[in-house]
Amino acid sequence: MEQKEQKKLLLEVKNLCKYFQISRKETLKAVDDLTFEIYKGETVSLVGESGCGKSTTGRCLINLYTPTKGQVLFDGKDITKLSAGEKKDFCKRVQMIFQNPYSSLNPRMTVKEIVGEGLNLHEHMSIQDKDKKVEALLKTVGLNKDHMSRFPHEFSGGQRQRIGIARALAVEPEFIICDEPISALDVSIQAQVINMLKDLQNDLGLTYLFIAHDLSVVKYISDRVIVMYLGTMVESAETEELYGNPMHPYTKALLSAVPEADPHIAKASQRIPIKGEIPSPINPPECCRFAERCEYATEKCFKEVPKLREVAPGHKVACHLMDEKR
C-alpha cells in the first residue's frame, strides 16, 4: 500500500453515472455511482458479465460519452470542462484500443493512413518523417514496412488488432483504455497480444484500464481488479488479494468458473452457479442488484442498497453480509 501511495494519481472517477433515456418513463442506468482511482504505471481491470457497464465506463473516461452525473478527473482536471486546447492535449494523452478489430478500422484507409491519422492531427511532421514513424510503430507491434500500403481486409483478426494498437501508440499516450482487446481473437493469438501489451507498458511507462470478462487473462495482466455488476461496483482489490480472498458472492461465483489447468485442483474445486439471468438495467430496484440471484440474500438485501466498504486495506466490498461480520 505504501508503494501505491507514492505513485502519481493519474485518473480519479467520482460517483460516475451514465444514463440513457429510453422513453419518457424508462431510464437505462448503464453506469450508476462508480468511484475509483488509477495510478500512473499500473493496470486496473474492469470485469463482469456482458452488459454490466464496462465498455460504457471506458467510453465515459475517454469522453466519447458525456457522464450524466459525477466527475472524471484526468491529472486533476475534469475532462468534461476542458478548453479546446486542453481537449486536444487530452486526446493525445489518452487513447483507446477497441474491442472489435473488424469494425474499428476504416476499410477505405490503408494501414499507413490509419496509423498516421493521429500524427496528422497532433504532430507537425514531414511526409518522410511520418512514414518512418509509422514504420517504427508497425515494427513495435510485430508488423513490417510492407504492410503500410495494405487495407484492413487483407489482414487476420490478430494483425488488425495490432494495427489498432499501433494507432493508439502513434501519439505517445500516457493512458490507454483497452476495451476487451482480445475477445474477438483466437486463443493462440490472445497470449501474443497480452504479452505485447505488457512489454509496451514496461518499455513506455503506460497506464492501462483493461476491460475484460476473461478472468484468467485479468489475473495475469492486472495490478488491481474492479468487479462490476449491473452498472455498480461490487468489489475492488489488488489482484492477489481478490483472487485469493474474494468476498462478494458474485465475485466468488465468477472466479469459480475460471478453468483450472491442474486436473487435481480442478477436481477439488467446486463451481458456484449463478441462478437466473442478469436483470434489466432499465429502472433497476433501489436495493442490492444481485439479491435476486444471490443464495445468501436476506430481507435487508431486497430493501437497501449496500454501501461500498473497505473491509481490509485496499479491499472494498458492497454487500450486506460484510455488515453482519463487522
C-alpha positions, 0 to 999 in steps of 0.5 A, spaced: 500 500 500 505 504 501 508 503 494 501 505 491 501 511 495 507 514 492 505 513 485 502 519 481 494 519 481 493 519 474 485 518 473 480 519 479 472 517 477 467 520 482 460 517 483 460 516 475 453 515 472 451 514 465 444 514 463 440 513 457 433 515 456 429 510 453 422 513 453 419 518 457 418 513 463 424 508 462 431 510 464 437 505 462 442 506 468 448 503 464 453 506 469 450 508 476 455 511 482 462 508 480 468 511 484 475 509 483 482 511 482 488 509 477 495 510 478 500 512 473 504 505 471 499 500 473 493 496 470 486 496 473 481 491 470 474 492 469 470 485 469 463 482 469 458 479 465 456 482 458 452 488 459 454 490 466 457 497 464 464 496 462 465 498 455 460 504 457 465 506 463 471 506 458 467 510 453 465 515 459 473 516 461 475 517 454 469 522 453 466 519 447 460 519 452 458 525 456 457 522 464 450 524 466 452 525 473 459 525 477 466 527 475 472 524 471 478 527 473 484 526 468 491 529 472 486 533 476 482 536 471 475 534 469 475 532 462 468 534 461 470 542 462 476 542 458 478 548 453 479 546 446 486 546 447 486 542 453 481 537 449 486 536 444 492 535 449 487 530 452 486 526 446 493 525 445 494 523 452 489 518 452 487 513 447 483 507 446 484 500 443 477 497 441 474 491 442 472 489 435 478 489 430 473 488 424 469 494 425 474 499 428 478 500 422 476 504 416 476 499 410 477 505 405 484 507 409 490 503 408 494 501 414 499 507 413 493 512 413 490 509 419 496 509 423 498 516 421 491 519 422 493 521 429 500 524 427 496 528 422 492 531 427 497 532 433 504 532 430 507 537 425 511 532 421 514 531 414 511 526 409 518 522 410 518 523 417 511 520 418 512 514 414 518 512 418 514 513 424 509 509 422 514 504 420 517 504 427 510 503 430 508 497 425 515 494 427 513 495 435 507 491 434 510 485 430 508 488 423 513 490 417 514 496 412 510 492 407 504 492 410 503 500 410 500 500 403 495 494 405 487 495 407 484 492 413 481 486 409 487 483 407 489 482 414 487 476 420 483 478 426 490 478 430 494 483 425 488 488 425 488 488 432 495 490 432 494 495 427 489 498 432 494 498 437 499 501 433 494 507 432 493 508 439 501 508 440 502 513 434 501 519 439 505 517 445 499 516 450 500 516 457 493 512 458 490 507 454 483 504 455 483 497 452 476 495 451 476 487 451 482 487 446 482 480 445 475 477 445 474 477 438 481 473 437 483 466 437 486 463 443 493 462 440 493 469 438 490 472 445 497 470 449 501 474 443 497 480 444 497 480 452 504 479 452 505 485 447 501 489 451 505 488 457 512 489 454 509 496 451 507 498 458 514 496 461 518 499 455 513 506 455 511 507 462 503 506 460 497 506 464 492 501 462 484 500 464 483 493 461 476 491 460 475 484 460 470 478 462 476 473 461 478 472 468 484 468 467 487 473 462 485 479 468 489 475 473 495 475 469 495 482 466 492 486 472 495 490 478 488 491 481 481 488 479 474 492 479 468 487 479 462 490 476 455 488 476 449 491 473 452 498 472 455 498 480 461 496 483 461 490 487 468 489 489 475 492 488 482 489 490 489 488 488 489 482 484 492 477 489 488 479 494 481 478 490 483 472 487 485 469 493 480 472 498 474 474 494 468 476 498 462 478 494 458 472 492 458 474 485 465 475 485 466 468 488 461 465 483 465 468 477 472 466 479 469 459 480 468 458 473 475 460 471 478 453 468 483 450 472 489 447 468 491 442 474 486 436 473 487 435 481 485 442 483 480 442 478 477 436 481 477 439 488 474 445 486 467 446 486 463 451 481 458 456 484 452 457 479 449 463 478 441 462 478 437 466 473 439 471 468 442 478 469 436 483 470 434 489 466 438 495 467 432 499 465 429 502 472 433 497 476 430 496 484 433 501 489 436 495 493 442 490 492 442 488 484 444 481 485 439 479 491 435 476 486 440 471 484 444 471 490 443 464 495 445 468 501 440 474 500 436 476 506 430 481 507 435 487 508 438 485 501 431 486 497 430 493 501 437 497 501 442 498 497 449 496 500 454 501 501 461 500 498 466 498 504 473 497 505 473 491 509 481 490 509 486 495 506 485 496 499 479 491 499 472 494 498 466 490 498 458 492 497 454 487 500 450 486 506 453 480 509 460 484 510 455 488 515 453 482 519 461 480 520 463 487 522 
